[in-house]
Amino acid sequence: MKVLVPVKRVVDYNVKVRVKSDGTGVDIANVKMSMNPFDEIAVEEAVRLKEKGVVTEVIAVSCGDAKCQETLRTAMAIGADRGILVETTEELQPLAVAKLLKALVDKEQPQLVILGKQAIDDDANQTGQMLAALADLPQATFASKVEVAGDKATVTREVDGGLETISLSLPAVITTDLRLNEPRYVTLPNIMKAKKKQLDTFKPEDLGVDVKPRLKTLKVSEPPKRGAGIKVPDVATLVDKLKNEAKVI
C-alpha cells in the first residue's frame, strides 16, 4: 500500500508573526520556518502504519519554492521513503494545491492520502476536502484515530458533539487532528539518512496545472489590542459596566 502525505512549510508555531507595514501580508523575512504541525502528525501516522506492516511506501509531497526541500527532508527523517517537490514561486491557495495533489494522485496512484486538517498560517481547512472532491475519493476529516485493514479504513473523527466513527473504502483522503498521535523526535542518524533519500522535483506545468491565484488579499491587519482588566467592588457595578460601557447585555 502506498501513502501520499502532503506537508507545508509555514512560520514556526513558536514565532510571533508580524504584519508588514504596508498591510500586504505577514512578514516572513528572517523568520524561523518549520513543517505545519498538523502535517507532522500526518507523517507520523503514515510511518506508524508502515511500521505495523499495513503500508509499504510513504511519499511526502510539498508545494512551494526550493526551500520546501528542507520540510521534505524533515518528513523523510521522520520516516517517509521519498519526497516530491512541486516547485513554484506563485502564491499557492488551497484550490491550486488541491489541483496539484490531484495530479500527483493520478500519477502515483496511492491507496491513502493523509494530510493535516489545516495549516497554521492561513487556517483555511480546505485542501483535504477539495482534493477529495477533485479526485472523487471518500474522505474522513479531523481524524483522532485511524485503523486500516484490507481495503477499508476505520476513522474516529472529532465533531462538535463528540466523536464519530466511520468506515471508508480505499483509496481515500484523511485529514488529521491534534489528538491523533504525538510525532516522534527526529534523531541525527535519521536526519543524515534523509539526505540520501530520493527527492523528485516537478513544475506545475509538468503536471498540467494552472496555479494562478483566484483570490486577492486586499489588506492584512493585526487584531485590536485588548485593554487592561479592572476590578469592580460589587456585582451591581459589574452589571452596570457590562450594560452601559461594554454594551454586551
GISULVEN-V741510 format. One line per field, one symbol per residue. ss: DSSP state (H for helix, E for strand, - for the rest). A space follows every 10 residues. Layout:
ss->???
This chain:
ss->-EEEEE--EE E------EE- -----EE--- --EEE-HHHH HHHHHHHHHH H-----EEEE EEEE---HHH HHHHHHHH-- -EEEEEE--- ---HHHHHHH HHHHHHHH-- -EEEEE---- ------HHHH HHHHH--EEE EEEEEEEEE- -EEEEEEEE- -EEEEEEEE- -EEEEE-HHH -------HHH HHHH----EE EEEHHHH--- ---------- ---------- ----HHHHHH HHHH-----
